[in-house]
Amino acid sequence: MPGSCISSLCNFRSPVRRNSVSTVPNADPGEGSPAVAAVLDDLAVLAVRRLSAQGDLSLTAAATLSYLDRNGPERLSVLASRQAVTQPSMTQLVRRLEREGLVDRSADDLDGRAVRVAVTDAGRALLAERRRLRRERLTELLGTLSPGELRDLTRIAGEFLPLLRRLLQSEAGE
């Protein structure tokens, strides 16, 4: 699948702007929040643009598959809400994913009018391949760092990741 474009699910991205990475100034925590937010925003943009393969799934399609993989089958209306898209938009996305063999749709056991969506084995395999490719690319990038830089980044990431997870979980109400 590397380098392939899953027909209707392609997402072509513009290149990353040069000289757009923010830095956190030496400021007290209250004054530093906007600067930290800018750095986190740049980090998210760089990660999505640099680590997602060209012609790969759209961000919404990938996030939907990942959500289903982590949480199991879900109602289409819940998926739309989780991805902050309209129900008709999610319906179109799920139909495309179903045509590609990445999800299955079925009637909800509790409400026959509602649709439940589940990731298929092919969808799980695609997610696993995407993860493998991202980690391979990250390993290549990390290989360009000096031992000291890698040590510093490892320490910082170890402190940063639990904080970021906590922030994102509190925002999601988990």
HUHU-V949832 format. One record per residue. N is the residue number from 1. RES is the residue in three letters. PSI is psi in whole degrees, -180 to 180 (none if undefined). D_CENTER is the distance of its C-alpha to the mean C-alpha in whole Angstrom. Layout:
n: [N | N]
res: [RES | RES]
psi: [PSI | PSI]
d_center: [D_CENTER | D_CENTER]
//
This chain:
n: [1 | 2 | 3 | 4 | 5 | 6 | 7 | 8 | 9 | 10 | 11 | 12 | 13 | 14 | 15 | 16 | 17 | 18 | 19 | 20 | 21 | 22 | 23 | 24 | 25 | 26 | 27 | 28 | 29 | 30 | 31 | 32 | 33 | 34 | 35 | 36 | 37 | 38 | 39 | 40 | 41 | 42 | 43 | 44 | 45 | 46 | 47 | 48 | 49 | 50 | 51 | 52 | 53 | 54 | 55 | 56 | 57 | 58 | 59 | 60 | 61 | 62 | 63 | 64 | 65 | 66 | 67 | 68 | 69 | 70 | 71 | 72 | 73 | 74 | 75 | 76 | 77 | 78 | 79 | 80 | 81 | 82 | 83 | 84 | 85 | 86 | 87 | 88 | 89 | 90 | 91 | 92 | 93 | 94 | 95 | 96 | 97 | 98 | 99 | 100 | 101 | 102 | 103 | 104 | 105 | 106 | 107 | 108 | 109 | 110 | 111 | 112 | 113 | 114 | 115 | 116 | 117 | 118 | 119 | 120 | 121 | 122 | 123 | 124 | 125 | 126 | 127 | 128 | 129 | 130 | 131 | 132 | 133 | 134 | 135 | 136 | 137 | 138 | 139 | 140 | 141 | 142 | 143 | 144 | 145 | 146 | 147 | 148 | 149 | 150 | 151 | 152 | 153 | 154 | 155 | 156 | 157 | 158 | 159 | 160 | 161 | 162 | 163 | 164 | 165 | 166 | 167 | 168 | 169 | 170 | 171 | 172 | 173 | 174]
res: [MET | PRO | GLY | SER | CYS | ILE | SER | SER | LEU | CYS | ASN | PHE | ARG | SER | PRO | VAL | ARG | ARG | ASN | SER | VAL | SER | THR | VAL | PRO | ASN | ALA | ASP | PRO | GLY | GLU | GLY | SER | PRO | ALA | VAL | ALA | ALA | VAL | LEU | ASP | ASP | LEU | ALA | VAL | LEU | ALA | VAL | ARG | ARG | LEU | SER | ALA | GLN | GLY | ASP | LEU | SER | LEU | THR | ALA | ALA | ALA | THR | LEU | SER | TYR | LEU | ASP | ARG | ASN | GLY | PRO | GLU | ARG | LEU | SER | VAL | LEU | ALA | SER | ARG | GLN | ALA | VAL | THR | GLN | PRO | SER | MET | THR | GLN | LEU | VAL | ARG | ARG | LEU | GLU | ARG | GLU | GLY | LEU | VAL | ASP | ARG | SER | ALA | ASP | ASP | LEU | ASP | GLY | ARG | ALA | VAL | ARG | VAL | ALA | VAL | THR | ASP | ALA | GLY | ARG | ALA | LEU | LEU | ALA | GLU | ARG | ARG | ARG | LEU | ARG | ARG | GLU | ARG | LEU | THR | GLU | LEU | LEU | GLY | THR | LEU | SER | PRO | GLY | GLU | LEU | ARG | ASP | LEU | THR | ARG | ILE | ALA | GLY | GLU | PHE | LEU | PRO | LEU | LEU | ARG | ARG | LEU | LEU | GLN | SER | GLU | ALA | GLY | GLU]
psi: [-17 | 135 | -4 | 158 | 119 | 90 | -99 | 1 | 11 | 149 | 107 | 129 | 151 | 156 | 157 | 136 | 142 | 150 | 33 | 1 | 130 | 162 | 153 | 117 | 163 | 96 | 160 | 160 | -38 | -41 | -22 | -13 | -47 | -36 | -42 | -41 | -40 | -41 | -44 | -38 | -47 | -41 | -45 | -46 | -47 | -42 | -46 | -47 | -39 | -27 | -9 | 132 | 143 | 140 | 10 | -175 | 150 | 160 | -42 | -41 | -45 | -42 | -37 | -47 | -44 | -43 | -47 | -37 | -42 | -37 | -8 | -178 | 146 | 154 | 146 | -39 | -36 | -41 | -44 | -45 | -45 | -34 | 1 | 46 | 165 | 158 | -41 | -38 | -42 | -38 | -45 | -45 | -46 | -38 | -42 | -45 | -37 | -43 | -34 | -5 | 18 | -21 | 161 | 144 | 145 | 163 | 143 | 135 | -35 | -28 | 100 | -18 | -25 | 153 | 132 | 143 | 137 | 143 | 143 | 174 | -37 | -38 | -42 | -40 | -40 | -43 | -42 | -40 | -41 | -44 | -45 | -45 | -41 | -45 | -35 | -46 | -42 | -42 | -42 | -47 | -43 | -28 | -15 | -8 | 153 | 161 | -39 | -42 | -41 | -41 | -46 | -45 | -40 | -44 | -48 | -44 | -38 | -32 | -35 | -44 | -47 | -37 | -46 | -44 | -44 | -44 | -46 | -36 | -40 | -35 | -38 | -6 | 24 | none]
d_center: [18 | 18 | 18 | 19 | 18 | 17 | 20 | 19 | 15 | 15 | 13 | 15 | 15 | 17 | 18 | 17 | 20 | 23 | 24 | 21 | 20 | 21 | 24 | 24 | 28 | 31 | 31 | 31 | 28 | 29 | 29 | 26 | 24 | 23 | 23 | 21 | 18 | 19 | 18 | 15 | 14 | 15 | 13 | 9 | 11 | 12 | 9 | 7 | 11 | 12 | 10 | 9 | 12 | 14 | 15 | 12 | 10 | 10 | 6 | 8 | 9 | 6 | 5 | 9 | 10 | 8 | 10 | 13 | 13 | 13 | 15 | 17 | 18 | 18 | 20 | 19 | 20 | 18 | 14 | 16 | 16 | 13 | 11 | 14 | 15 | 19 | 20 | 21 | 18 | 16 | 20 | 19 | 16 | 17 | 20 | 19 | 16 | 20 | 22 | 19 | 20 | 17 | 17 | 21 | 22 | 25 | 27 | 27 | 29 | 30 | 30 | 31 | 30 | 26 | 24 | 22 | 19 | 18 | 16 | 19 | 19 | 18 | 15 | 15 | 16 | 14 | 11 | 13 | 14 | 11 | 10 | 14 | 14 | 11 | 14 | 17 | 16 | 15 | 18 | 20 | 19 | 20 | 23 | 25 | 25 | 28 | 29 | 29 | 26 | 24 | 26 | 25 | 22 | 22 | 23 | 21 | 18 | 20 | 21 | 18 | 15 | 17 | 18 | 14 | 14 | 17 | 16 | 13 | 15 | 18 | 16 | 15 | 18 | 17]
//
